[in-house]
């Protein structure tokens, strides 16, 4: 897990999280903080263990900790897909952390797939990441739940993903 620790200490990674925080300062809905990323990682790992999905833990954690880092770019330009942007931004961070080419490809593909309904994702890490991302949201106790529903954002339990 040393490589995962390394990526979470990366200066570019920290800067992306800072930019997201700035853009989400007034956001009523779920935020994309390190806490969300870590919750997603933990849930994804639990899903792998429960289902016997054999993906190395560093890959699961790396994908989860990086899956939303491009969120700031989507706030700055609505035409940007934050999943694609996150996969691009993850590349140099993963390389510096010591992930090899094959591992990076698996992680990037999972990041790109994280916004899709899990049952439509064919790659195991992508499916687990998509499901964990949605399970990490505590919509049932959210103070902004009613406004969220008004804007077409529904909890994952309702089957609509965002």
N, C-alpha and C positions, 0 to 999 in steps of 0.2 A: 504493500500500500504506500510505499515511499514515493512512487511516481504520482499517486493521487495527491498526497500531501504537497508535492512539488508544484503540481498544476494549481492547486488552491492558493499557493503563495505567490504565483506569477504576477508580476506588476501589471501586465496587460489585462489579465483576468480580473484583478482587483479594480482596475480602471473601468472595465465594462460594467461591473456590479455598481460602481459609483455612478456611472452615467444612467443606469436603469433607475437607481434610487432617486436621482434628480428628476427624471421624467415621471416617476410614479409618486412624487411627493403629495399630490392632491388626489391621487387615485382612491376611489371608494372601494373598488373591488380588490380581489387577491393581488398581492404584490409578488414580484419575482426576485425576492431577496435570497441571500445565501441560505437562510432557513428553509425556504421552499425547495431549493436545489438539494439540500441535504435530506430533507424529508422524502423527496422523490427518490434519491439514491437508496435510502434505507428501505423504503417500500419495494423498490425494484429488486433489491437483494433478497428480501423476504419472499417475494413472488418466485424468484428463481429457486430458492431453497424448497419452498412448498411444492413446486411443480416439477422439481427435478431437472430444471433447465440448467444445462452445464455451460455457463459463461463465467469466465474468471472475474472474481470480485473487482479487481482494479478497472476492468473494462466497464462493468456496470456502474461503478461510482464515477468514473471519468465521464461517461456519457450523460449521466444525470446532473453532475455538477456543471457541465458545459451546455446543456440543452437550451437554455434561454439567454445565453450571453449576448446574442444579437438583438435582443428585445429593444434596446435603445435605438437601433437603426430603424426599426419599424415605426417607432414614435417620431423619428425625425423625417421619415419618408414613408408614407402609407403604402407605397407600391412594393416595399421590401417585405419579403417573407422572413420572419425572424428565425424560422427553423433552418432555412438555407443559409442565412447570414451567420447563425450560430455555428453551423458546420464549417463554414469558411474560416471564421475567427478562431475556431478550436484547433485548426491545423498547426500553426506555429507553437501554440501552447503545449499540445500533445507531443510534438517533436522535441521541444526543450525538456519535457518531463521524461523523455526516454521511451515513449511508445514506438513500436516498430510500424512499418508501412501497412501491414495487414491489419494490425490492431486499430490503427487510425482509420482505415477504411470502414471497418465494422462500427466504430464509434460514430463516425460522420454519418453513415447511413442510418443509424439509430436516431441520431439527432434530427436528421431531415424528416424522419417518419413520426416524430413524437406528437404531432398535432393530428394525426389520423386516428380513426377509430381502431383500437387495438386488434379487433378481429379481422381487419383488412390488411394488416401488416404481416408480411411473410417471413421476415427475418426475426429470429427470437429476441435479440436485444431491443430492436425497434418496438416490437409488440409489448414487451415488458415495460420499457420506458414510457410508451404512450399510456399504458394502463396506470402505472405508478404516478405519472404526472397528474392524472385526473383524480386518483385516489388521495393524493396529498392535500386536496382542497377540502376544507371543512365548511362546505356550503350550508349545511343544516344549522350551523350556529352563527352564520355571518350576519352582521348588522346591516349590510348593504344588499341582502338577498333579494328583496322585492325590486329594488332598482336594477339589479343585475338581470332579473327576469324581464324587465321592461325593455332592456337593450338587447334581448335575444341571447343572453348568456345564461345558460342553464347548468346546473351541476352535472357532473359526469354520470351520476346515477340516473339521470333523465335521458341519457344516451346522446346528448348533444355536446360536441367537443369544441374547444376553442383554443 
